[in-house]
Amino acid sequence: MMQPVLFVAEVYDVESQKKKKKSIRSPLFYVGDKYKLMPQLKKLFPNDIDTYYDVFCGGGSASINVNAKKIVMNDVDEKIIELHEHLQIASKDIDYFIEKMYNLIKKYGLSLSEKGTTTEIEELKKIYIKTYFSNYNKDAYLRLRNDYNKDQSNIDFLYLLLVYGFNHMIRFNRQGKFNLPVGNVDWNKNVTAALKNYSSWYNNNEVTLSSGMDFEKFVESIELTSNDFLYFDPPYLITFSDYNKLWSEKDERRLYSVLDRLDRKGIKWGLSNMLSHKGKQNDILFEWSKNYREYKIESNYISRFDNTIKKDSKEIYVTNYYN
Ligand SMILES: C[S@@+](CC[C@H](N)C(=O)[O-])C[C@H]1O[C@@H](n2cnc3c(N)ncnc32)[C@H](O)[C@@H]1O
């Protein structure tokens, strides 16, 4: 397994970063996030948005990078909503939160490469070229995971598990226990920068979180006007991700009828999706998207299995408006 690379701006003034057209990465480092695609997508978003709805917000990369008067985030995954809520409360004093995390890292004996590496890690690097962090952190991570599973109300623990876990994923088993193994990642300067960026974004924007709803219920629950915009980034039917387990052809068709209904009401939306991937085509999307405008997006699709960029994928953005 290759070590995932984190790309994060080290400047905390997110508004000036946005003006410079740099993408800000969410501290939730979500699999399938839109961080790298945001410069392309933002050009296609409406110019003037009153309320922006991130219907499948995941890690929130799209929300962090959008320009809108108000931002509303939704995801069906309650753990995702819980983490955003936690980070938003922490944003009031992000330095205090970061200090608290450093103390936890120390308490559990996890590595903290932001502050430099130890001789033990340097030795491990020689033996385990690509897995030195996971070798170093394995036992500490399992202790942390065990403690979180005993009392899941501690969201600091969940955030640390996400930072140190395999591919920064969030995964629970059927019994509701967090079961992701340790990853070859640790707390480096990018994590701190991403947290400061998130806090700066949250403190400078009007951001609301939903209670965590299925997309259809969420759309039905909001009052929309013609200057609002909804962004849909659902699980992709033809690729593999943990959250794709939640997604079926039935959901795909349900989503398109929600989008058709919004279109009939004159509400603007944009949809990200994958039209073809590894010889597979999403036929439902192919037929339905003929009714709207379709843009090809230069994709950075990365497989959770080998982290290599898949060049045989066609990622698209579909809209019902002209800019
Ligand atoms: C492709 S990810 C979104 C990534 C996000 N745009 C980002 O940049 O991090 C899809 C998300 O849809 C959520 N999801 C799956 N089924 C859903 C449903 N029925 N309603 C709402 N959200 C759902 C998953 O939990 C996942 O977070």
The ligand as an SDF file (V2000), in Angstrom:
LIG
                    3D

 27 29  0  0  0  0  0  0  0  0999 V2000
  -18.9640   10.7510   -2.7870 C   0  0  0  0  0  0  0  0  0  0  0  0
  -19.2870   10.9380   -1.0680 S   0  0  0  0  0  0  0  0  0  0  0  0
  -19.3470   12.6910   -0.8860 C   0  0  0  0  0  0  0  0  0  0  0  0
  -17.9810   13.3050   -0.8450 C   0  0  0  0  0  0  0  0  0  0  0  0
  -17.9850   14.7850   -0.5580 C   0  0  0  0  0  0  0  0  0  0  0  0
  -18.5240   15.5660   -1.6590 N   0  0  0  0  0  0  0  0  0  0  0  0
  -16.5880   15.3080   -0.2080 C   0  0  0  0  0  0  0  0  0  0  0  0
  -16.0420   16.1590   -0.9400 O   0  0  0  0  0  0  0  0  0  0  0  0
  -16.0360   14.8400    0.7960 O   0  0  0  0  0  0  0  0  0  0  0  0
  -20.9490   10.4250   -0.9350 C   0  0  0  0  0  0  0  0  0  0  0  0
  -21.5950   10.6250    0.4250 C   0  0  0  0  0  0  0  0  0  0  0  0
  -22.9880   10.2930    0.3030 O   0  0  0  0  0  0  0  0  0  0  0  0
  -23.4400    9.8070    1.5640 C   0  0  0  0  0  0  0  0  0  0  0  0
  -24.7070    9.0800    1.3210 N   0  0  0  0  0  0  0  0  0  0  0  0
  -24.9000    7.7970    0.9250 C   0  0  0  0  0  0  0  0  0  0  0  0
  -26.1990    7.5240    0.7810 N   0  0  0  0  0  0  0  0  0  0  0  0
  -26.8910    8.6580    1.0850 C   0  0  0  0  0  0  0  0  0  0  0  0
  -28.2610    9.0250    1.1060 C   0  0  0  0  0  0  0  0  0  0  0  0
  -29.2250    8.1240    0.7870 N   0  0  0  0  0  0  0  0  0  0  0  0
  -28.6120   10.2940    1.4410 N   0  0  0  0  0  0  0  0  0  0  0  0
  -27.6490   11.1990    1.7940 C   0  0  0  0  0  0  0  0  0  0  0  0
  -26.3030   10.9100    1.7970 N   0  0  0  0  0  0  0  0  0  0  0  0
  -25.9340    9.6680    1.4450 C   0  0  0  0  0  0  0  0  0  0  0  0
  -22.2840    8.9600    2.0660 C   0  0  0  0  0  0  0  0  0  0  0  0
  -22.3360    8.8230    3.4750 O   0  0  0  0  0  0  0  0  0  0  0  0
  -21.0770    9.7690    1.5560 C   0  0  0  0  0  0  0  0  0  0  0  0
  -20.5870   10.6080    2.5840 O   0  0  0  0  0  0  0  0  0  0  0  0
  1  2  1  0
  2  3  1  0
  2 10  1  0
  3  4  1  0
  4  5  1  0
  5  6  1  0
  5  7  1  0
  7  8  2  0
  7  9  1  0
 10 11  1  0
 11 12  1  0
 11 26  1  0
 12 13  1  0
 13 14  1  0
 13 24  1  0
 14 15  1  0
 14 23  1  0
 15 16  2  0
 16 17  1  0
 17 18  1  0
 17 23  2  0
 18 19  1  0
 18 20  2  0
 20 21  1  0
 21 22  2  0
 22 23  1  0
 24 25  1  0
 24 26  1  0
 26 27  1  0
M  CHG  2   2   1   9  -1
M  END
$$$$
